[in-house]
Amino acid sequence: MRESEVVKQAFAMPLTSPAYPPGPYRFVNREYLIITYRTDPARLRAVVPEPLEIDEREAFVKYEFIRMPDSSGFGDYTESGQVIPVTFHGRKGGYNHCMFLNDDGPIAGGRELWGFPKKFGQPALRTEIDTLIGTLDYGPLRVATGTMGYKHREADLGEVEAALKEPNFLLKIIPHVDGSPRICELVEYRLEDIVLKGAWSGPAALSLTPHALAPVAELPVLEIVSAIHIRTDLTLGLGRVVHDYLQQPLRRSLRATERILVT
């Protein structure tokens, strides 16, 4: 294969059979169970990277179970993880803290393209009689269980759509061949072309179990704040870099050097 062909063909690994296709990535009948809870603000400060900021007075976490039965390029899979409400330069959004899913393609694509913190796990989201049930297993152990009363009250669709359109932030880390960070960036992405099919609220409960490699319980549940069940179609927009951790120290060093030279 000629060099020009490598450059032309290269999109993702492996070169001749990428783990995922190029976008756009459209999701049809995507279903969410999102349980918002209050946690220890000190624990949040320890995991949210600057320059993102948290509201210590609220210290909220959104625990999500997401069922994706029809995803272009990725197929049929389920996901579960934690999103932390943050602000970036005064703009409200969410920081994706951890994610577990059961499909290799979106694990590779999510990590390589956007920087999603994805690991392999066994999440599930289903309706059992009158209850919406979300679970996450890591290996043979259950590490998260969320429940919500099924469609007790219709939610305000305008408010739900506005929340879905807020920016989301990711910490993208790609190592160099020597193990040092080659890329370390804060990435912003948004959900696009949203077709909201319904949203409901109801009573909810959430249980998190400590696990060394799936540490969702390190952000403990102190109080359930709200829960929402959403059905929607949407497109996962590609991201943009809003902060480069490897370049920022360099700029500060250069400015310090300039000040020394001037004086």
C-alpha positions in Angstrom: 0.0 0.0 0.0 1.5 3.4 -1.1 1.9 6.2 1.4 -0.7 8.3 -0.4 -3.2 5.4 -0.1 -2.5 5.1 3.7 -3.2 8.8 4.2 -6.3 8.6 2.0 -7.7 5.5 3.7 -6.7 6.2 7.3 -9.7 7.0 9.5 -9.5 4.7 12.5 -7.8 1.5 13.6 -7.3 -1.0 12.2 -6.4 0.6 8.9 -8.1 -2.0 6.6 -11.0 -2.8 8.9 -11.8 0.2 11.2 -13.7 -0.6 14.5 -16.3 2.0 13.5 -17.4 3.9 10.3 -17.2 7.7 9.7 -20.2 9.7 11.0 -22.6 11.2 11.2 -24.0 9.1 14.1 -27.7 9.0 14.2 -29.6 7.4 17.1 -33.3 6.4 16.7 -35.6 5.6 19.7 -32.8 6.4 22.2 -34.2 5.9 25.7 -32.8 7.5 28.9 -33.3 6.9 32.6 -31.5 9.8 34.3 -31.5 10.0 38.1 -30.1 13.2 39.6 -28.7 13.0 43.1 -26.8 15.1 45.6 -23.3 14.0 46.6 -20.3 15.1 48.6 -18.9 18.4 47.0 -15.3 17.4 48.1 -15.6 14.2 46.0 -16.7 16.3 43.0 -13.8 18.7 43.3 -11.5 15.7 43.3 -12.7 14.4 39.9 -13.8 17.4 37.8 -10.8 18.9 35.9 -10.1 22.6 35.7 -11.0 24.9 34.0 -14.5 23.3 34.5 -16.2 24.5 37.7 -18.9 22.9 39.9 -21.6 24.4 42.0 -20.6 23.3 45.5 -23.9 24.4 46.9 -25.8 21.8 44.9 -23.1 19.2 44.2 -25.3 17.2 41.8 -24.6 14.1 39.8 -26.7 12.7 37.0 -26.6 8.9 36.9 -27.7 7.7 33.4 -28.9 4.5 31.9 -29.2 4.8 28.1 -30.7 2.2 25.7 -29.7 2.6 22.1 -31.5 0.0 19.9 -30.8 1.7 16.5 -27.5 3.5 16.2 -26.0 4.2 12.8 -22.6 2.6 12.6 -22.7 1.3 16.1 -25.8 -1.0 16.1 -27.7 -2.0 19.2 -26.2 -1.4 22.6 -26.8 0.0 26.1 -24.7 2.5 28.2 -24.5 3.6 31.8 -22.5 6.2 33.7 -22.2 9.5 35.5 -22.5 13.1 34.2 -21.6 16.0 36.5 -23.3 19.4 36.0 -20.5 22.0 35.5 -19.9 25.5 34.0 -17.2 26.5 31.5 -16.5 30.2 31.2 -20.0 30.8 32.6 -21.8 28.3 30.3 -23.7 25.5 31.9 -23.1 22.0 30.7 -22.2 18.4 31.7 -18.9 16.7 32.3 -18.9 13.0 31.4 -17.1 11.4 34.3 -17.4 7.7 33.5 -19.3 5.4 31.1 -19.7 1.7 30.7 -21.2 -0.1 27.7 -21.4 -3.4 26.0 -20.3 -2.7 22.4 -16.7 -2.5 21.1 -17.4 -0.1 18.2 -18.7 2.8 20.3 -16.1 2.2 23.0 -13.3 2.6 20.4 -15.1 5.4 18.5 -16.1 7.3 21.6 -12.6 7.2 23.1 -10.7 8.0 19.9 -13.0 10.7 18.3 -14.4 12.6 21.3 -12.6 11.3 24.4 -15.6 9.6 26.0 -14.5 7.8 29.2 -15.8 4.5 28.0 -15.1 1.1 29.5 -16.6 -2.3 28.8 -19.5 -3.3 31.1 -22.9 -4.9 31.1 -25.6 -2.2 31.5 -29.3 -2.8 30.9 -32.5 -0.7 30.8 -35.9 -2.3 30.8 -39.5 -1.9 32.0 -40.7 -4.5 34.5 -44.5 -4.2 35.0 -44.8 -0.7 36.6 -41.1 0.1 37.1 -38.3 1.3 34.8 -35.2 -0.5 35.9 -31.6 0.3 35.0 -28.6 -1.9 36.1 -24.9 -1.9 35.5 -22.8 -5.1 36.0 -19.0 -5.0 35.9 -17.9 -8.6 35.4 -20.1 -10.7 37.7 -20.8 -7.9 40.1 -23.7 -5.5 40.2 -22.4 -2.0 40.8 -25.5 0.2 40.1 -29.2 -0.2 40.2 -31.7 2.6 39.4 -35.5 2.4 39.5 -38.2 4.8 38.6 -42.0 4.6 38.6 -43.1 4.2 35.0 -44.5 7.3 33.3 -46.1 8.8 36.5 -46.1 12.4 35.2 -45.4 14.0 31.9 -42.3 16.3 31.9 -42.1 19.8 30.3 -40.7 18.9 26.8 -39.3 22.4 26.3 -37.2 22.1 29.5 -36.1 18.6 28.6 -35.1 19.6 25.1 -33.2 22.6 26.4 -31.3 20.4 28.8 -30.4 18.0 26.0 -29.0 20.8 23.9 -26.6 22.0 26.6 -22.9 21.5 25.8 -21.1 18.5 27.1 -17.5 18.2 28.1 -14.9 15.4 27.9 -11.3 15.0 28.9 -9.6 13.4 25.9 -6.4 11.6 26.6 -4.3 9.8 23.9 -0.9 8.4 25.0 2.4 8.8 23.0 4.3 5.6 22.1 6.6 6.2 25.2 3.5 6.3 27.5 3.5 10.0 28.0 0.4 12.0 27.0 0.3 12.9 23.3 -3.1 14.5 23.5 -4.7 15.9 26.6 -7.6 18.2 25.7 -10.9 19.3 27.0 -13.5 18.6 24.3 -16.9 20.1 23.9 -19.7 18.3 21.9 -23.5 18.7 21.5 -26.5 16.6 20.7 -28.0 17.7 17.4 -31.2 17.3 15.3 -33.2 16.3 18.4 -36.7 14.8 17.9 -38.1 14.5 21.4 -40.8 11.8 21.5 -41.7 12.0 25.1 -40.5 12.6 28.7 -41.8 11.6 32.1 -40.9 12.0 35.7 -41.6 9.9 38.7 -40.3 8.6 42.1 -36.8 7.1 41.9 -34.1 5.2 43.8 -30.5 4.6 43.1 -28.0 2.2 44.7 -24.3 2.2 44.0 -21.9 -0.5 45.1 -18.1 0.0 45.6 -15.9 -1.6 43.0 -12.1 -1.1 42.4 -12.4 -0.7 38.6 -16.0 0.6 38.2 -15.8 3.3 41.0 -19.3 4.8 40.5 -19.9 4.6 44.3 -17.0 7.1 44.9 -19.6 9.8 44.2 -22.0 8.6 47.0 -25.8 9.1 46.8 -26.8 11.5 49.6 -30.2 12.5 48.3 -32.3 11.8 45.2 -33.2 15.1 43.6 -35.2 14.1 40.5 -35.6 11.4 37.9 -36.6 11.6 34.2 -37.4 9.0 31.5 -36.8 10.3 27.9 -37.4 8.8 24.4 -35.8 10.7 21.5 -34.1 10.6 18.2 -30.8 12.6 17.9 -27.5 12.9 16.2 -24.2 12.8 18.2 -22.3 15.9 17.0 -18.6 15.8 16.6 -16.5 17.8 19.1 -14.2 20.8 19.2 -11.2 21.4 21.5 -11.8 24.1 24.0 -8.8 23.7 26.2 -5.4 22.1 25.5 -3.7 21.0 28.8 -0.4 20.4 27.1 -0.2 23.8 25.4 -1.5 25.9 28.3 1.5 25.4 30.6 3.8 26.1 27.6 2.1 29.5 27.1 2.4 30.4 30.7 6.1 29.5 30.6 6.6 31.6 27.5 4.9 34.6 29.1 7.1 34.2 32.2 10.2 34.0 30.1 9.1 37.1 28.2 8.6 39.0 31.5 12.1 38.0 32.6 13.7 39.2 29.3 11.8 42.5 29.5 13.0 43.2 33.0 
